[in-house]
């Protein structure tokens, strides 16, 4: 456990919820009623990964699940699938990060990139198996590439604007 | 102090893990339920959207206007050019307007002569587009009218000119329109003037392909596409667009509705065509009502007439 005061944790949780709602509203603005060939990156997912790898207390898993499920419902995705896959892979990446020695940003970026690719492929695979083919692999891959390339910006924004910084782990996983 | 915290974490960790596993199972369970019993979960989705989106309309609307203002500003640069073009178009439109007015008057006179009863499908409810699908994979918009305005699933949504999509998912004050460009949209159409039947299948592109044409030789790019009303899907005769051929030789629909600016949509009331299920009682009346002898006589003559 970290030694962050609990008010601060709750403030950040509410900031997270507000940002999530704002991002969904931006998505919902009726501006793109024609088919798009250049999809927007999934900034909410980027934010979840970024904060989870820095301050897991700000975004506890139940909160992430609630927000992602809500996004599933709003954005007309098959409910539960995308959020389920994302959360499992997020937990996995968190475990890898905690046990790994390499704390550089580059290593984190590589791990997160692999996570996004994995989410995309598994999501597409399950949709194809269950005959709900509403996503084109081309668009979903472009979105994944966008997600990966924008991740550093999200990290910078979190660092300088939201002041969500990375704690330094020791071997045993404790925070100094 | 630090040790104390550590033990506390260990005490709660299994419980937290259990909750996480449970929640993830719930998520995948929800997906499976959605796959099996789609309508019920979609109803839940309509409820979620219905409670959330209208509450945020106060911020959604100004945000949208600001972005649109910025987009419009870019087009100001081409204002002069546009103005010239519009003037030319207006000139053409004036002559059309004259023709339309004359036709309208003639039409009204003829309808009056015929004592024609207009179809109830010609009435409509108009709604404002408050949100789009929000994802690049689905093409749909959310309207601010719902079941309290009498909207039902499957009704047709049009802009001023052409068909835009079908209602799919109705909340009490919102309803979702699946656009013709969506992957899930399939609509039976007729190509005029050849009268060939076909299906318009959305594929997430700007011009949805027209598939399953009975005889491709009879249709040409430029043909009008209207809904066929087959299988009770949508009322018949709504304008969809014009046929066009893409560079690969595939026939696609150039949609008549202006998808760039979907702001107001009208939803056509359509309670389906009434089915005539009873047989003509006139023909049967001979056995059924022996008392009424007068009534049977014309029936008999009618019977004979039909035998011939």
Interface residues (C-beta under 8 A of the other chain):
Chain A: X1 X21 X24 X25 X26 X27 X28 X29 X30 X31 X32 X33 X34 X35 X36 X39 X40 X61 X62 X65 X69 X70 X73 X74 X75 X76 X77 X78 X79 X80 X81 X83 X84 X87 X88 X91 X130 X132 X133 X134 X135 X136 X139 X140 X143 X174
Chain B: X2 X5 X6 X8 X9 X16 X19 X20 X23 X24 X26 X27 X28 X29 X30 X31 X34 X35 X41 X44 X45 X48 X49 X52 X53 X56 X59 X60 X63 X64 X67 X68 X71 X129 X130 X131 X132 X133 X134 X135 X136 X137 X138 X139 X140 X141 X142 X176 X179 X181 X183 X184 X204 X205 X206 X259 X260 X261 X262 X263
